[in-house]
Amino acid sequence: MNRGVVRLIPKPRTSIFICGCGHTGSTLLARILAAHPDIFSVPRETSAFVSDKGARWTKLSLLLLEAAISRRSVWVEKTPGHIHCTRQILETIPGARFIVVTRDGRDVVTSLGQRYEGDFDRAFQRWVADSKASMLCVERGGSMLWRYEDFIESPALSIERLCRFMGVAFDPAILDYHQHPVVWGRDRKIRTAHSARRLAQVNQPITDYRGGWRSTLPVDVASRFEAGEARELMAYFGYC
């Protein structure tokens, strides 16, 4: 499919993209919003805007069709890597809005480093790049910053603020999402340890994973957050 086909498919009233650095709670957030009666939350990462143009239009056409069929007023898509594609998204879907997810960088790098089989340097570099893009997106406007720690501290207040941003009424029942298990993922099958963990996480009650870095993150990696660009990013997002 091409861009012309995308334009012919009815769009929901509000299009929301959840993006930022991975391992910040973005899947959990998309899962909670999926339980809202007025929100169609895509149960997978589409990676549409980090795909080549041919695949992009195919994926977008499918998603817009799914959203139209759902008859929900709001469409939500979650791909963390889309934080580097916000301009392209706005050019394609004028009026799109962004929920920029963030979390203590030390916990993020700890989680990513474990996923990358101990390559904490790769995890750190990804966090820096994604956090810089997140900051730029927030500064441009048309977005809302969602901090994992604020959510854990007060789930209802955090989600209520997001609902106002999206233009839907807050429904406290969506915080009981785990009572209705679902399969979540790109191909909706369990193929890797990471996808197995994701399935378990999206079907469990809200769980506090704050501060895990203290017992897991190598000291030399943790020290990188105390100076330079990393410290500036941590300060911008309220972590020091």
C-alpha positions as CSV (number, residue, x, y, z in Angstrom):
1,M,0.0,0.0,0.0
2,N,1.1,3.6,-0.5
3,R,0.5,7.0,1.1
4,G,-2.5,7.6,-1.0
5,V,-4.2,4.5,0.4
6,V,-3.4,5.7,3.9
7,R,-5.2,8.9,3.3
8,L,-8.4,7.1,2.2
9,I,-8.7,5.2,5.5
10,P,-10.8,6.9,8.2
11,K,-8.6,8.1,11.1
12,P,-9.6,8.1,14.8
13,R,-10.1,11.6,16.3
14,T,-6.8,11.5,18.1
15,S,-3.5,9.7,17.2
16,I,-1.0,9.1,20.0
17,F,2.5,7.7,19.8
18,I,4.2,6.3,22.9
19,C,7.9,6.6,22.4
20,G,11.2,7.3,24.2
21,C,13.9,4.9,25.4
22,G,13.0,1.2,25.7
23,H,12.6,-0.4,29.1
24,T,11.0,2.6,30.6
25,G,7.5,1.1,31.1
26,S,6.2,1.8,27.7
27,T,4.7,-1.6,27.1
28,L,3.0,-1.5,30.5
29,L,1.6,1.9,29.7
30,A,0.3,0.8,26.3
31,R,-1.3,-2.3,28.0
32,I,-3.1,-0.2,30.5
33,L,-4.4,2.2,27.9
34,A,-5.6,-0.8,25.8
35,A,-8.1,-1.5,28.6
36,H,-9.8,1.8,28.1
37,P,-13.2,1.6,26.3
38,D,-12.4,4.6,24.1
39,I,-8.8,3.8,23.2
40,F,-7.5,1.4,20.6
41,S,-4.0,0.5,21.7
42,V,-2.1,-1.5,19.1
43,P,-0.9,-4.8,20.9
44,R,2.5,-4.8,19.3
45,E,5.3,-2.5,18.3
46,T,4.8,-1.6,14.6
47,S,8.2,0.1,14.0
48,A,6.5,1.7,11.0
49,F,8.6,4.8,10.9
50,V,11.9,3.0,11.4
51,S,11.0,0.7,8.5
52,D,11.7,1.4,4.8
53,K,9.1,3.5,3.1
54,G,7.4,0.6,1.3
55,A,6.9,-1.3,4.6
56,R,5.9,1.9,6.4
57,W,2.8,2.5,4.2
58,T,1.8,-1.1,4.5
59,K,2.0,-1.1,8.3
60,L,0.3,2.3,8.6
61,S,-2.5,1.3,6.3
62,L,-3.1,-1.9,8.4
63,L,-3.0,0.0,11.7
64,L,-5.4,2.7,10.5
65,L,-7.8,0.1,9.2
66,E,-7.6,-1.7,12.6
67,A,-8.2,1.6,14.4
68,A,-11.2,2.4,12.2
69,I,-12.7,-1.1,12.7
70,S,-12.3,-0.7,16.5
71,R,-14.5,2.5,16.3
72,R,-12.6,3.9,19.2
73,S,-12.0,7.7,19.3
74,V,-8.3,7.4,20.1
75,W,-5.5,5.4,18.5
76,V,-2.3,4.6,20.5
77,E,0.8,3.1,19.0
78,K,3.9,2.2,21.0
79,T,7.4,1.9,19.4
80,P,10.1,3.4,21.6
81,G,12.4,3.9,18.5
82,H,9.8,6.3,17.0
83,I,11.3,9.0,19.3
84,H,13.8,9.5,16.5
85,C,11.0,9.9,13.9
86,T,8.7,12.4,15.4
87,R,9.1,14.9,12.5
88,Q,8.3,12.2,9.9
89,I,5.3,11.2,12.0
90,L,3.9,14.7,12.1
91,E,4.4,15.1,8.3
92,T,2.5,11.9,7.7
93,I,-0.2,12.3,10.5
94,P,-0.7,16.0,11.1
95,G,-1.9,16.6,14.7
96,A,-0.4,13.4,16.1
97,R,0.6,13.7,19.7
98,F,3.4,12.0,21.7
99,I,3.6,10.4,25.1
100,V,7.3,10.5,25.9
101,V,8.2,7.8,28.4
102,T,11.2,8.1,30.7
103,R,12.7,6.4,33.8
104,D,15.8,6.6,35.9
105,G,18.6,6.1,33.4
106,R,20.5,3.7,35.8
107,D,17.5,1.4,35.9
108,V,17.1,1.6,32.2
109,V,20.7,0.8,31.4
110,T,20.6,-2.1,33.9
111,S,17.6,-3.6,32.2
112,L,18.9,-3.0,28.6
113,G,22.3,-4.3,29.6
114,Q,20.8,-7.6,30.7
115,R,18.8,-7.8,27.5
116,Y,22.1,-7.1,25.6
117,E,23.8,-10.0,27.4
118,G,25.9,-7.8,29.6
119,D,26.8,-5.1,27.0
120,F,26.2,-2.2,29.3
121,D,28.2,0.2,27.1
122,R,25.7,-0.4,24.3
123,A,22.8,0.0,26.7
124,F,24.3,3.3,28.0
125,Q,24.8,4.7,24.5
126,R,21.2,3.9,23.6
127,W,19.9,5.6,26.7
128,V,21.9,8.7,25.9
129,A,20.7,8.9,22.3
130,D,17.1,8.1,23.1
131,S,17.0,10.5,26.0
132,K,18.4,13.4,23.9
133,A,15.7,12.7,21.3
134,S,13.1,12.6,24.1
135,M,14.2,16.0,25.4
136,L,13.9,17.5,21.9
137,C,10.5,16.1,21.5
138,V,9.3,17.5,24.8
139,E,10.8,20.9,24.1
140,R,8.9,21.1,20.7
141,G,5.6,20.7,22.4
142,G,2.6,18.6,21.4
143,S,3.7,15.9,23.8
144,M,3.4,14.8,27.5
145,L,6.3,13.5,29.6
146,W,5.4,10.3,31.5
147,R,7.8,9.2,34.2
148,Y,7.8,5.6,35.4
149,E,8.5,6.6,39.0
150,D,5.6,9.0,39.2
151,F,3.4,6.3,37.9
152,I,4.5,3.7,40.5
153,E,4.1,6.4,43.2
154,S,0.5,7.2,42.2
155,P,-0.9,5.0,39.3
156,A,-4.3,6.6,39.2
157,L,-3.1,10.2,39.2
158,S,-0.5,9.4,36.5
159,I,-3.0,7.7,34.2
160,E,-5.7,10.3,34.9
161,R,-3.3,13.0,33.6
162,L,-2.6,11.0,30.5
163,C,-6.4,10.6,29.9
164,R,-6.8,14.4,30.1
165,F,-4.0,14.8,27.6
166,M,-5.7,12.3,25.2
167,G,-9.1,13.8,25.6
168,V,-10.8,10.8,27.2
169,A,-12.4,10.3,30.6
170,F,-10.4,8.5,33.2
171,D,-11.7,5.0,34.0
172,P,-10.2,3.6,37.2
173,A,-11.1,0.1,36.1
174,I,-8.2,0.1,33.5
175,L,-5.7,-0.2,36.3
176,D,-7.2,-3.8,36.8
177,Y,-6.0,-4.7,33.3
178,H,-4.1,-7.8,34.6
179,Q,-7.4,-9.5,35.4
180,H,-8.0,-10.0,31.7
181,P,-4.7,-11.6,30.3
182,V,-3.7,-11.0,26.7
183,V,-1.0,-12.0,24.3
184,W,1.2,-9.0,23.5
185,G,3.9,-8.6,20.9
186,R,4.9,-8.1,17.3
187,D,3.9,-11.6,16.1
188,R,1.9,-12.5,19.3
189,K,4.1,-15.6,19.8
190,I,6.7,-16.4,22.3
191,R,10.0,-16.7,20.4
192,T,12.6,-15.3,22.8
193,A,13.3,-14.9,26.5
194,H,12.6,-11.2,26.1
195,S,9.2,-11.8,24.6
196,A,8.4,-14.3,27.4
197,R,9.3,-11.7,30.0
198,R,7.2,-9.1,28.2
199,L,4.2,-11.4,28.2
200,A,4.6,-12.0,31.9
201,Q,5.0,-8.3,32.7
202,V,1.9,-7.2,30.7
203,N,-0.3,-9.7,32.6
204,Q,0.9,-9.0,36.1
205,P,-0.4,-6.3,38.5
206,I,1.6,-3.1,38.7
207,T,5.0,-4.0,40.1
208,D,7.6,-1.6,41.5
209,Y,11.0,-2.1,39.8
210,R,12.6,1.1,41.0
211,G,16.1,1.0,42.2
212,G,17.2,-2.4,40.9
213,W,20.4,-0.8,39.5
214,R,21.9,-0.6,43.0
215,S,22.5,-4.3,43.2
216,T,23.1,-5.0,39.5
217,L,24.7,-2.1,37.5
218,P,28.5,-2.3,37.4
219,V,30.0,0.6,39.4
220,D,32.0,2.0,36.5
221,V,28.8,2.3,34.5
222,A,26.8,3.8,37.3
223,S,29.5,6.4,37.7
224,R,28.9,7.7,34.2
225,F,25.6,9.2,35.4
226,E,27.4,11.5,37.8
227,A,29.0,13.8,35.3
228,G,28.8,15.3,31.8
229,E,26.0,14.7,29.3
230,A,24.5,11.9,31.3
231,R,24.1,14.0,34.4
232,E,22.5,16.8,32.4
233,L,20.0,14.4,30.9
234,M,19.2,12.9,34.4
235,A,18.7,16.4,35.7
236,Y,16.5,17.4,32.8
237,F,14.1,14.5,33.5
238,G,14.2,15.1,37.3
239,Y,16.6,12.3,38.5
240,C,19.3,14.4,40.2
